[in-house]
Amino acid sequence: MIEAADVDGGNVRAFAAFDQGGEEMRCVVPPNKLWPDAVYCHTTPDNRVVRMNRDGSHLTQLAKLPAGSNSDGAIAFDDVGRFGYPLLVATGGSGSDGGEVFAVRKDGRVQTIGSYPRSRRRREHRRRSGQVRHRGRAGACSRSTRTRCRGPCSRSTAKAT
C-alpha cells in the first residue's frame, strides 16, 4: 500500500495498492520532462522497477535489476546528465555487504554503472562487536583469521565497473 499526504504530513490517504514483493519500497517522480510523468518505484527485495500513473492507476513493470540479493535500495533520477539522464537505482543497504548501481532507461534497458563496498555503519557495528580487529599503527585490520587488508578500513568510495 502506498499512501499520499499533504506537504505538512496531514490528510493521509491511500494512493495505490499492489504486490510490492517485500516490506520496503522507494519511489520518485521525474524532476523534468525527459521522462513520462509518473511515479517510479524500486520494490524490495525482488528488485523490480515499476511505473504507475500519478493517480495510482495502471502499474507497469519497467525493469528487473540483475541483482542476486535482497536490498533496501535507493532510487533517483540523473537530472544533470552524468549518465545520460536515466533512472539510477541501487541495490544493497545498511545490512548488506555492499551493492550495485544501475542505470535504467525509459525503454527498460538496465546497465550496471558501479558498485560500492559494505557500508561504514555496518563495519562500525562489526568493529564494536569484535568481528573486526584493528592492528598496528598503519591501519591494517583483520576481518577474519585468514583475510587481512592494509590502509583505512572505513573507506566507502564507489567503484565504477
C-alpha positions as CSV (number, residue, x, y, z in Angstrom):
1,M,0.0,0.0,0.0
2,I,1.3,3.4,-0.9
3,E,-0.2,6.4,0.9
4,A,-0.1,10.1,-0.1
5,A,-0.2,13.1,2.2
6,D,-0.2,16.9,2.1
7,V,3.1,18.7,2.3
8,D,2.7,19.1,6.1
9,G,2.0,15.4,6.6
10,G,-1.7,15.7,7.0
11,N,-4.6,14.3,5.0
12,V,-3.1,10.8,4.7
13,R,-4.9,8.7,2.2
14,A,-4.5,5.5,0.2
15,F,-2.8,6.2,-3.2
16,A,-2.2,2.8,-4.7
17,A,-2.0,-0.9,-3.7
18,F,-0.1,-3.7,-5.4
19,D,2.2,-6.6,-4.5
20,Q,5.5,-4.8,-3.8
21,G,7.4,-8.0,-3.3
22,G,8.7,-7.2,0.1
23,E,8.5,-4.9,3.1
24,E,10.1,-1.7,1.7
25,M,9.8,0.4,-1.5
26,R,11.4,3.6,-2.7
27,C,9.5,5.9,-5.1
28,V,10.3,9.1,-7.1
29,V,8.8,11.3,-9.7
30,P,10.7,12.8,-12.6
31,P,12.2,16.2,-11.9
32,N,12.0,17.3,-15.6
33,K,10.2,16.5,-18.8
34,L,12.8,13.9,-20.0
35,W,10.7,11.0,-18.6
36,P,7.0,10.3,-18.8
37,D,5.1,11.9,-15.9
38,A,4.5,9.1,-13.5
39,V,5.6,7.6,-10.1
40,Y,8.6,5.3,-10.4
41,C,9.3,2.8,-7.6
42,H,12.1,0.3,-6.7
43,T,10.5,-2.7,-5.0
44,T,12.5,-4.7,-2.5
45,P,13.6,-7.4,-2.0
46,D,12.7,-8.5,-5.6
47,N,14.5,-5.6,-7.3
48,R,11.8,-4.6,-9.7
49,V,11.4,-1.1,-11.1
50,V,7.8,-0.2,-11.7
51,R,6.0,2.8,-13.2
52,M,2.4,3.9,-12.3
53,N,0.3,6.9,-13.3
54,R,0.2,9.9,-11.0
55,D,-3.3,8.9,-9.8
56,G,-2.0,5.5,-8.7
57,S,-3.5,3.5,-11.6
58,H,-2.0,1.4,-14.4
59,L,1.1,-0.2,-12.9
60,T,3.7,-1.4,-15.4
61,Q,7.0,-3.2,-14.7
62,L,9.7,-1.2,-16.3
63,A,12.7,-3.4,-15.5
64,K,14.0,-6.2,-13.3
65,L,17.5,-5.5,-11.8
66,P,20.1,-8.3,-12.3
67,A,20.9,-8.3,-8.6
68,G,21.3,-11.5,-6.8
69,S,20.4,-10.5,-3.3
70,N,17.8,-8.6,-1.2
71,S,18.2,-4.9,-0.9
72,D,16.9,-1.8,0.9
73,G,17.8,0.1,-2.3
74,A,17.8,3.6,-3.4
75,I,16.3,5.4,-6.5
76,A,16.9,8.8,-8.0
77,F,16.9,10.5,-11.5
78,D,20.1,11.6,-13.1
79,D,18.9,15.1,-13.7
80,V,22.3,16.6,-14.7
81,G,23.1,14.1,-17.5
82,R,26.2,12.4,-16.0
83,F,24.9,9.0,-17.1
84,G,22.6,10.2,-19.9
85,Y,19.5,11.1,-17.8
86,P,18.5,7.6,-16.7
87,L,16.7,6.5,-13.5
88,L,19.5,5.5,-11.1
89,V,18.7,2.5,-8.9
90,A,21.0,1.0,-6.2
91,T,20.8,-2.4,-4.5
92,G,22.3,-3.3,-1.1
93,G,21.6,-1.4,2.1
94,S,22.8,-0.9,5.6
95,G,22.6,-4.6,6.5
96,S,24.4,-5.8,3.3
97,D,27.9,-6.3,2.1
98,G,27.6,-3.5,-0.4
99,G,25.6,-3.3,-3.6
100,E,25.5,-2.2,-7.2
101,V,24.2,0.9,-9.0
102,F,22.2,0.6,-12.2
103,A,21.1,3.0,-14.9
104,V,17.5,2.1,-16.0
105,R,16.4,3.6,-19.4
106,K,12.9,4.6,-20.4
107,D,12.6,1.5,-22.6
108,G,13.5,-0.8,-19.6
109,R,17.2,-1.5,-20.6
110,V,19.4,-1.9,-17.5
111,Q,23.1,-1.1,-17.4
112,T,25.4,-1.7,-14.4
113,I,27.3,1.6,-13.8
114,G,29.1,0.9,-10.5
115,S,29.3,-0.9,-7.2
116,Y,30.1,0.0,-3.6
117,P,31.5,-1.8,-0.6
118,R,29.9,-2.7,2.7
119,S,28.5,0.4,4.5
120,R,30.6,2.2,7.0
121,R,27.8,1.8,9.6
122,R,27.9,-2.0,9.2
123,R,31.7,-2.0,9.5
124,E,31.5,0.1,12.7
125,H,28.9,-2.3,14.1
126,R,31.2,-5.3,13.3
127,R,34.2,-3.5,14.8
128,R,32.3,-2.7,18.0
129,S,31.0,-6.2,18.3
130,G,34.6,-7.6,18.0
131,Q,34.1,-9.1,14.5
132,V,36.8,-6.7,13.0
133,R,40.0,-6.1,14.9
134,H,42.4,-3.2,14.1
135,R,46.1,-3.9,14.4
136,G,49.1,-1.7,14.4
137,R,49.5,2.0,13.5
138,A,49.4,1.5,9.7
139,G,45.7,0.9,9.9
140,A,45.9,-2.8,9.0
141,C,43.0,-4.8,10.1
142,S,41.9,-8.4,10.2
143,R,38.3,-9.3,9.1
144,S,38.9,-13.0,9.8
145,T,41.9,-15.1,10.8
146,R,42.8,-15.6,7.1
147,T,42.0,-12.2,5.5
148,R,43.9,-9.0,6.1
149,C,43.8,-5.6,4.5
150,R,46.2,-2.6,4.6
151,G,45.1,1.0,4.9
152,P,42.0,2.5,6.5
153,C,39.2,0.1,6.9
154,S,36.5,2.7,6.7
155,R,36.7,3.7,3.1
156,S,33.4,3.6,1.3
157,T,34.1,5.0,-2.2
158,A,32.1,3.8,-5.2
159,K,34.0,1.8,-7.7
160,A,33.0,2.1,-11.3
161,T,32.8,-1.0,-13.4
